Amino acid sequence: MDRCEQLAGIINEFSRTHDRGILERMHSLGDVGECIVSGLYGSATLADWKRFDSYVIAALRQPDQAMTSILCDVLDRRDSHVPANVTDDIVDLLHDIGDPAAISSLERAMLNPPEWDEFYHFARKSMWALLKIGTPEAINAVHKATQSDIPDIREEAQRKLGTGKGEPHRE
């Protein structure tokens, strides 16, 4: 059995039990980034969001820029069938990866939060990911949020950029 098959077995068991301790077995497999990318693409193609989220959680242990494209694709779908926790986990992973290729997707997520983001936590997390990326384009995206019609997003952006009340955020 190759490493990708072993990882798939770990992911299957994790999907059934949600026991994060199971993911510790990933360490014995070494670098399985390519296997995770393959699993992300495969589960997204099948719209198997429970399995996709299990791969995202596994990816949090081995974040890699090779994952950015599929993560942004799913984030940009704004598909009501993708559970909120999955899109939330995607933004966590994009934050950890810090790939400038995610800027446009994160900007859309920040400026147009989903209906379920009642308190704008998801939008804020998207903003934090942009700030971590830190390129001029990412900072410009956050600057756009200072003009948001949504007070919570506008004030958070102003605070993070130091253009409003409070101290700016430092990563």
Secondary structure by P-SEA (a helix, b strand, c coil): ccaaaaaaaaaaaaaacccccccccccccccaaaaaaaaaaaaaaacaaaaaaaaaaaaaacccccaaaaaaaaaacccccccaaaaaaaaaaaaaaccccaaaaaaaaaaccccccccaaaaaaaaaaaaaaccaaaaaaaaaacccccaaaaaaaaaaacccccccccc
